[in-house]
């Protein structure tokens, strides 16, 4: 009788379990169907005519639970940085630091250096005018008050190609398309290397606006063709560097007491850094005999005077990823090329990225890219592949560093929320979406991780091409994912 009773109970448990499993499966299928209907409706209504690729995965199983044209190749824009950053953490390591070194050659006699001063760069995007001032103090500490020789920049760590493929001529004046050399400086702690900040202020009506340059004009020339106009008139001021020149032209009208600020690229970061250093030397009371600056390799016989190390890569990822800094991405690509393939070029760096992807079975034959920042309109990848990358990197020992670098939805702290600080403010998504934005002409992308309304976590990738102003619609899609899942 006891055995019969146990058999009845076990049968009941098995039947109920199968019933529960069937109900769960039906519920999951219903959720997926609802998600499909909801997203498809938004895509058809608001992204008609666009090239759209969307994938949603369970964060912990990696299962693709939804896709809309998941295999369609789309321009990733700055979502390309998701791959670049993963490769950099794997190849360079989160503790990697950039070095900039100060050397002298020759001998010092009665305070005069009978030889050359070398600044050897290795791509540090955090090098500042304050660092150059510290170098000048180090020379004074050596007893040097005059340089009877050359001031030389050693930028041989990278190749001579300053711009990545795909940079449009019309973009070259702006910070997001800055030239890259191994010896470069940044104007502030956003670390937009290879740029200066030019600010104009309306003064007296009819007069030229006043101009402030941060940190230093260097080898650039400013032509002020602007005019201060009455309060209430249109602000038409433009601040641009003419193509392939050192000339920055300011034109248009600026209302009185109004300001306009622009990050403007330098023509060549190495020569700009050296001319800044000349001014720093003069301000420190160090004379020099040659006005011309030079570029050459540091001789083995040169004496190391001082070295500046950057913050760690882990720390640098915050301004880089939060603010989507293209210059840092380009520098990381060349650095990976130098470290991994002994050639500091974009081509060698991209090869290192492909080697990383292949080592993680990321199906790199279907990733098409010619830079690491996402600026090129020739880059292509599908949402299925981006989401696969985001799933795979969770197993890396540096994943916490990677995850922390992503912008956080609706967090107003600029170095936390980054490019998502004013987006996805709904309670369903605020603080629950960690994702990388992307934007080019006609392109909007967003890929990352989210905690859905159910409390479960998912990976998503939404890539939209051939549609202007699609970021609002992308946010609507992400909110639907959070609601339905």
C-alpha positions as CSV (number, residue, x, y, z in Angstrom):
1,X,0.0,0.0,0.0
2,X,2.9,2.4,0.9
3,X,4.6,1.7,-2.4
4,X,1.4,2.4,-4.3
5,X,0.9,5.7,-2.4
6,X,4.5,6.8,-3.2
7,X,4.0,5.9,-6.9
8,X,0.8,8.0,-7.0
9,X,2.5,11.0,-5.4
10,X,5.5,10.8,-7.7
11,X,3.3,10.5,-10.7
12,X,1.3,13.6,-9.6
13,X,4.6,15.6,-9.0
14,X,5.8,14.6,-12.5
15,X,2.5,15.5,-14.1
16,X,2.4,18.9,-12.3
17,X,6.0,19.5,-13.2
18,X,5.3,18.9,-16.9
19,X,2.3,21.1,-16.6
20,X,4.3,23.9,-15.0
21,X,7.1,23.6,-17.6
22,X,4.5,23.7,-20.4
23,X,2.9,26.8,-18.8
24,X,6.3,28.4,-18.4
25,X,7.3,27.6,-22.0
26,X,3.9,29.0,-23.2
27,X,4.4,32.1,-21.1
28,X,7.9,32.6,-22.5
29,X,6.7,32.1,-26.0
30,X,3.9,34.7,-25.4
31,X,6.4,37.2,-24.1
32,X,8.6,36.7,-27.2
33,X,5.6,37.1,-29.5
34,X,4.5,40.3,-27.7
35,X,8.1,41.6,-27.9
36,X,8.3,40.8,-31.6
37,X,5.0,42.6,-32.3
38,X,5.8,45.6,-30.2
39,X,9.3,46.2,-31.7
40,X,8.2,45.4,-35.3
41,X,5.4,47.9,-35.0
42,X,7.8,50.7,-33.9
43,X,10.3,49.8,-36.6
44,X,7.7,49.8,-39.3
45,X,6.1,53.1,-38.1
46,X,9.2,55.1,-37.2
47,X,12.1,53.6,-39.0
48,X,10.5,52.9,-42.4
49,X,13.1,52.8,-45.1
50,X,16.0,52.5,-42.7
51,X,18.5,49.6,-42.5
52,X,17.8,48.2,-39.0
53,X,19.4,45.3,-37.1
54,X,18.2,44.4,-33.6
55,X,19.2,41.5,-31.3
56,X,18.3,40.7,-27.7
57,X,20.0,37.9,-25.8
58,X,19.6,36.5,-22.3
59,X,22.6,37.9,-20.6
60,X,23.7,34.7,-18.8
61,X,22.8,31.9,-21.2
62,X,23.7,33.9,-24.3
63,X,20.5,32.6,-26.1
64,X,19.3,35.0,-28.8
65,X,15.6,35.4,-27.7
66,X,14.7,38.1,-30.3
67,X,16.2,39.5,-33.5
68,X,15.0,41.8,-36.3
69,X,17.3,41.4,-39.3
70,X,19.9,40.2,-36.7
71,X,22.4,39.3,-39.4
72,X,22.0,42.5,-41.4
73,X,25.4,44.4,-41.7
74,X,25.0,48.0,-40.5
75,X,27.4,50.9,-39.8
76,X,28.2,50.6,-36.1
77,X,29.4,54.1,-35.6
78,X,31.0,54.3,-32.1
79,X,29.7,50.9,-31.2
80,X,32.9,49.8,-32.9
81,X,34.6,51.0,-29.6
82,X,33.1,47.9,-27.9
83,X,35.4,45.7,-29.8
84,X,38.4,48.0,-29.7
85,X,38.1,48.3,-25.9
86,X,37.8,44.6,-25.4
87,X,40.9,44.0,-27.5
88,X,42.9,46.8,-25.7
89,X,42.1,45.3,-22.3
90,X,43.1,41.9,-23.5
91,X,46.3,42.9,-25.4
92,X,47.5,45.8,-23.3
93,X,46.0,45.0,-19.9
94,X,44.0,47.3,-17.6
95,X,47.3,48.5,-15.9
96,X,48.9,49.7,-19.1
97,X,50.4,53.2,-19.0
98,X,51.6,55.5,-21.7
99,X,55.1,57.0,-21.2
100,X,56.5,60.3,-22.4
101,X,60.3,60.8,-21.8
102,X,62.6,63.8,-21.7
103,X,66.2,63.3,-22.9
104,X,69.3,65.4,-23.5
105,X,72.4,64.8,-25.6
106,X,75.7,66.6,-25.4
107,X,77.3,68.2,-22.3
108,X,76.4,71.0,-19.9
109,X,78.9,73.8,-19.5
110,X,78.2,77.0,-17.4
111,X,74.5,76.3,-17.6
112,X,74.5,75.9,-21.4
113,X,73.5,72.5,-22.9
114,X,75.8,72.0,-25.9
115,X,73.4,69.4,-27.4
116,X,69.8,68.6,-28.1
117,X,66.6,68.2,-26.0
118,X,64.4,65.3,-27.0
119,X,60.8,64.6,-26.0
120,X,60.0,61.0,-26.9
121,X,56.3,60.2,-27.1
122,X,54.4,56.9,-27.0
123,X,50.9,58.2,-27.7
124,X,49.9,59.5,-24.3
125,X,46.6,61.2,-24.8
126,X,46.8,62.7,-21.3
127,X,50.0,64.7,-21.9
128,X,49.3,68.3,-20.9
129,X,51.0,71.7,-20.9
130,X,51.5,71.2,-17.2
131,X,53.6,68.2,-18.0
132,X,55.7,70.2,-20.4
133,X,56.1,72.8,-17.7
134,X,57.4,70.0,-15.4
135,X,59.8,69.0,-18.1
136,X,61.2,72.5,-18.2
137,X,61.6,72.5,-14.4
138,X,63.5,69.2,-14.7
139,X,65.9,70.8,-17.2
140,X,66.4,73.7,-14.8
141,X,67.2,71.2,-12.1
142,X,70.0,69.9,-14.3
143,X,71.5,73.4,-14.2
144,X,70.4,74.2,-17.8
145,X,69.4,77.8,-18.6
146,X,70.2,77.8,-22.3
147,X,70.0,75.1,-25.0
148,X,72.6,75.5,-27.7
149,X,71.1,72.8,-29.9
150,X,67.8,71.4,-31.3
151,X,64.4,70.9,-29.7
152,X,63.4,67.5,-31.1
153,X,60.2,65.5,-31.0
154,X,60.5,61.7,-31.2
155,X,57.2,60.4,-32.5
156,X,58.6,57.2,-34.1
157,X,56.5,55.0,-31.8
158,X,53.7,55.5,-34.3
159,X,53.8,55.7,-38.1
160,X,53.4,59.0,-40.0
161,X,49.7,58.5,-41.0
162,X,47.9,61.1,-38.9
163,X,44.3,60.4,-39.9
164,X,42.5,57.1,-40.1
165,X,40.8,56.0,-43.4
166,X,37.4,57.4,-44.0
167,X,37.8,60.8,-42.3
168,X,35.8,63.3,-44.4
169,X,37.6,66.5,-45.3
170,X,34.8,68.6,-43.7
171,X,35.4,66.9,-40.4
172,X,39.1,67.4,-40.1
173,X,38.8,70.7,-38.2
174,X,36.8,69.1,-35.4
175,X,37.9,67.2,-32.2
176,X,36.2,63.9,-33.2
177,X,38.5,63.7,-36.2
178,X,41.8,64.8,-34.7
179,X,45.1,63.8,-36.2
180,X,47.1,61.1,-34.2
181,X,50.8,61.1,-33.5
182,X,52.9,59.5,-30.8
183,X,53.7,63.0,-29.3
184,X,50.4,64.9,-28.7
185,X,48.8,66.9,-26.0
186,X,45.2,67.5,-24.7
187,X,43.7,70.8,-23.6
188,X,41.8,69.4,-20.6
189,X,40.8,66.2,-18.8
190,X,38.4,65.1,-21.5
191,X,41.7,64.2,-23.3
192,X,40.7,65.2,-26.8
193,X,44.3,64.9,-27.9
194,X,45.5,66.9,-30.9
195,X,43.1,69.8,-30.2
196,X,43.0,73.2,-28.7
197,X,40.0,75.1,-27.3
198,X,39.2,78.4,-28.9
199,X,36.6,80.6,-27.2
200,X,35.2,83.9,-28.5
201,X,33.4,86.5,-26.4
202,X,31.2,89.3,-27.8
203,X,32.7,92.6,-26.6
204,X,31.7,96.0,-28.0
205,X,29.1,96.2,-30.8
206,X,31.0,96.6,-34.0
207,X,34.3,95.4,-32.6
208,X,36.0,92.1,-33.1
209,X,35.1,89.5,-30.4
210,X,37.8,88.7,-27.9
211,X,39.6,85.3,-28.2
212,X,40.9,82.9,-25.6
213,X,42.9,79.8,-26.5
214,X,43.4,76.8,-24.2
215,X,46.1,75.7,-23.5
216,X,48.3,77.5,-26.1
217,X,48.2,78.6,-29.7
218,X,51.4,76.7,-30.5
219,X,52.2,76.8,-34.2
220,X,48.6,77.8,-35.2
221,X,47.5,81.2,-36.5
222,X,44.1,82.7,-35.8
223,X,42.4,85.0,-38.3
224,X,39.6,86.9,-36.6
225,X,37.0,88.0,-39.2
226,X,34.1,88.0,-36.8
227,X,32.0,90.9,-35.6
228,X,30.2,91.7,-32.3
229,X,26.6,92.5,-32.9
230,X,23.7,93.8,-30.8
231,X,22.0,91.6,-28.2
232,X,19.2,89.5,-29.6
233,X,20.7,89.1,-33.0
234,X,21.5,85.6,-34.4
235,X,24.7,83.9,-33.4
236,X,26.3,82.9,-36.7
237,X,29.9,82.5,-35.5
238,X,32.1,79.7,-36.9
239,X,35.5,78.6,-35.7
240,X,37.3,76.3,-38.2
241,X,40.8,75.4,-39.2
242,X,41.3,75.6,-42.9
243,X,42.0,72.3,-44.6
244,X,45.7,71.2,-44.4
245,X,46.8,74.5,-42.9
246,X,47.7,76.0,-39.5
247,X,45.2,78.8,-40.0
248,X,42.1,79.0,-37.8
249,X,39.4,81.4,-39.2
250,X,36.8,82.9,-37.0
251,X,33.9,84.4,-38.9
252,X,30.3,85.4,-38.5
253,X,28.3,87.5,-36.0
254,X,28.5,87.1,-32.2
255,X,25.9,89.0,-30.0
256,X,27.4,91.2,-27.3
257,X,28.2,89.3,-24.1
258,X,27.6,85.9,-25.8
259,X,30.3,83.3,-26.1
260,X,31.1,80.5,-28.6
261,X,33.6,77.7,-27.8
262,X,35.0,75.1,-30.2
263,X,37.5,72.3,-29.9
264,X,39.7,72.7,-33.0
265,X,42.3,70.2,-34.3
266,X,45.9,71.1,-34.8
267,X,47.5,70.3,-38.2
268,X,50.3,68.2,-36.7
269,X,50.3,67.2,-33.0
270,X,54.1,66.7,-32.8
271,X,55.1,70.1,-34.1
272,X,52.3,71.8,-32.1
273,X,53.6,70.1,-28.9
274,X,57.1,71.2,-29.6
275,X,56.2,74.9,-30.3
276,X,54.2,74.9,-27.0
277,X,57.3,73.5,-25.3
278,X,59.4,76.4,-26.7
279,X,57.0,78.9,-25.1
280,X,57.1,76.9,-21.8
281,X,60.9,76.9,-21.9
282,X,61.0,80.7,-22.4
283,X,58.5,81.2,-19.5
284,X,60.8,79.1,-17.3
285,X,63.7,81.3,-18.2
286,X,65.4,78.8,-20.5
287,X,66.8,80.2,-23.7
288,X,67.2,78.2,-26.9
289,X,69.2,79.0,-30.0
290,X,67.1,77.4,-32.8
291,X,63.6,78.6,-33.5
292,X,62.8,75.7,-35.8
293,X,61.7,72.4,-34.2
294,X,62.7,69.0,-35.4
295,X,61.4,65.4,-35.6
296,X,63.9,62.6,-35.2
297,X,64.6,59.4,-33.2
298,X,66.2,59.7,-29.8
299,X,69.8,58.4,-30.0
300,X,70.8,55.6,-27.7
301,X,73.5,57.8,-26.2
302,X,70.9,60.4,-25.0
303,X,70.5,60.8,-21.2
304,X,67.1,60.3,-19.6
305,X,66.2,63.3,-17.6
306,X,62.5,62.7,-16.7
307,X,59.5,60.5,-17.6
308,X,55.8,61.2,-17.3
309,X,53.5,58.2,-17.0
310,X,49.8,58.4,-17.8
311,X,47.0,57.1,-15.7
312,X,46.2,53.4,-16.2
313,X,44.2,52.1,-19.1
314,X,41.5,51.2,-16.6
315,X,41.2,54.8,-15.5
316,X,41.5,56.2,-19.0
317,X,38.5,54.1,-20.1
318,X,36.2,56.3,-18.2
319,X,36.6,59.5,-20.2
320,X,37.2,57.5,-23.3
321,X,34.1,55.3,-23.3
322,X,31.8,57.6,-21.3
323,X,32.4,60.5,-23.7
324,X,33.1,58.3,-26.8
325,X,36.5,59.8,-27.4
326,X,37.6,59.0,-31.0
327,X,41.2,60.1,-30.5
328,X,41.8,57.7,-27.6
329,X,40.3,54.9,-29.7
330,X,42.7,55.6,-32.6
331,X,45.7,55.8,-30.2
332,X,44.7,52.5,-28.6
333,X,44.6,50.9,-32.1
334,X,48.1,52.1,-33.0
335,X,49.4,51.1,-29.6
336,X,48.1,47.6,-30.0
337,X,49.8,47.4,-33.3
338,X,53.1,48.5,-31.8
339,X,52.8,46.1,-28.8
340,X,51.5,43.1,-30.6
341,X,52.9,43.4,-34.1
342,X,55.8,45.8,-33.6
343,X,54.3,48.5,-35.8
344,X,52.5,51.5,-34.5
345,X,50.0,51.8,-37.4
346,X,46.3,51.6,-37.8
347,X,46.7,48.6,-40.1
348,X,48.8,46.7,-37.6
349,X,46.4,47.6,-34.8
350,X,43.4,46.5,-36.6
351,X,45.1,43.2,-37.3
352,X,45.7,42.8,-33.6
353,X,42.0,43.4,-33.0
354,X,41.1,40.7,-35.5
355,X,43.6,38.3,-33.9
356,X,41.9,39.0,-30.5
357,X,38.4,38.4,-32.0
358,X,39.5,35.2,-33.7
359,X,41.0,33.9,-30.4
360,X,37.6,34.3,-28.8
361,X,35.7,32.7,-31.8
362,X,33.9,36.0,-32.6
363,X,33.5,35.2,-36.3
364,X,35.7,38.1,-37.4
365,X,35.2,37.4,-41.1
366,X,31.8,39.1,-40.7
367,X,33.2,42.2,-39.0
368,X,34.2,44.8,-41.6
369,X,36.1,47.8,-40.2
370,X,38.9,50.2,-41.2
371,X,39.3,52.0,-37.9
372,X,38.7,51.4,-34.2
373,X,36.7,54.5,-33.3
374,X,33.7,53.9,-35.7
375,X,34.2,57.1,-37.6
376,X,34.5,55.4,-41.0
377,X,31.3,54.9,-43.0
378,X,32.9,51.8,-44.5
379,X,32.6,49.9,-41.2
380,X,29.9,47.2,-41.0
381,X,28.7,44.7,-38.4
382,X,25.4,43.1,-37.4
383,X,23.6,43.3,-34.1
384,X,23.8,39.6,-33.7
385,X,27.7,39.8,-33.8
386,X,27.8,42.9,-31.5
387,X,25.6,41.1,-28.9
388,X,27.8,38.0,-29.2
389,X,30.8,40.1,-28.3
390,X,29.0,41.5,-25.3
391,X,28.1,38.0,-24.2
392,X,31.6,36.6,-24.6
393,X,33.5,39.4,-22.8
394,X,31.6,38.6,-19.6
395,X,34.0,35.7,-19.1
396,X,37.1,37.9,-19.1
397,X,38.9,38.8,-15.8
398,X,38.7,42.5,-16.9
399,X,35.0,42.5,-17.5
400,X,34.2,44.6,-14.5
401,X,36.5,47.3,-15.8
402,X,34.8,47.0,-19.3
403,X,31.3,47.1,-17.9
404,X,32.0,50.1,-15.6
405,X,33.3,52.1,-18.6
406,X,29.9,52.0,-20.3
407,X,27.6,55.1,-20.1
408,X,24.7,54.7,-17.6
409,X,21.2,55.7,-18.6
410,X,19.9,59.0,-17.0
411,X,22.9,59.4,-14.6
412,X,23.6,63.1,-14.7
413,X,27.2,62.7,-13.5
414,X,29.1,63.3,-16.8
415,X,31.7,60.7,-16.0
416,X,29.1,58.1,-15.1
417,X,26.2,58.8,-17.4
418,X,28.4,60.0,-20.2
419,X,26.6,60.1,-23.6
420,X,23.5,58.5,-22.0
421,X,23.1,61.0,-19.2
422,X,20.2,62.7,-20.9
423,X,18.6,59.6,-22.3
424,X,16.3,56.7,-21.2
425,X,15.0,58.7,-18.2
426,X,11.9,56.5,-17.7
427,X,12.0,54.7,-14.3
428,X,12.0,51.4,-16.2
429,X,15.4,52.2,-17.7
430,X,17.0,55.0,-15.7
431,X,20.2,53.5,-14.0
432,X,19.4,50.1,-15.5
433,X,20.9,50.4,-18.9
434,X,24.7,50.3,-19.4
435,X,25.4,50.8,-23.1
436,X,27.6,52.3,-25.8
437,X,26.1,55.0,-28.0
438,X,27.0,55.6,-31.6
439,X,26.3,58.4,-34.0
440,X,27.2,59.3,-37.6
441,X,25.4,61.2,-40.3
442,X,22.3,59.0,-40.8
443,X,23.4,56.5,-38.3
444,X,22.4,55.8,-34.6
445,X,23.3,52.8,-32.6
446,X,23.1,51.6,-29.0
447,X,24.4,48.3,-27.6
448,X,24.9,47.0,-24.1
449,X,23.3,45.5,-21.0
450,X,19.9,46.2,-19.3
451,X,18.0,45.0,-16.3
452,X,14.4,44.4,-17.4
453,X,11.2,45.1,-15.4
454,X,11.2,41.4,-14.4
455,X,14.6,41.8,-12.7
456,X,16.3,39.6,-15.3
457,X,19.3,40.9,-17.3
458,X,19.7,41.0,-21.0
459,X,22.1,42.0,-23.7
460,X,20.8,44.1,-26.6
461,X,22.1,45.7,-29.8
462,X,20.1,48.2,-31.9
463,X,21.8,49.4,-35.1
464,X,20.0,51.9,-37.4
465,X,21.4,53.3,-40.7
466,X,20.0,55.6,-43.3
467,X,17.7,57.4,-40.8
468,X,18.4,60.8,-39.2
469,X,17.5,61.4,-35.6
470,X,16.8,57.7,-34.8
471,X,18.2,57.8,-31.2
472,X,14.7,58.6,-29.7
473,X,13.2,55.7,-31.5
474,X,16.1,53.4,-30.3
475,X,15.3,54.5,-26.7
476,X,11.7,53.6,-27.3
477,X,12.8,50.1,-28.4
478,X,15.0,49.7,-25.4
479,X,12.1,50.7,-23.1
480,X,9.9,48.1,-24.9
481,X,12.5,45.4,-24.2
482,X,12.6,46.5,-20.5
483,X,8.8,46.4,-20.3
484,X,8.1,43.1,-22.1
485,X,10.9,41.1,-20.5
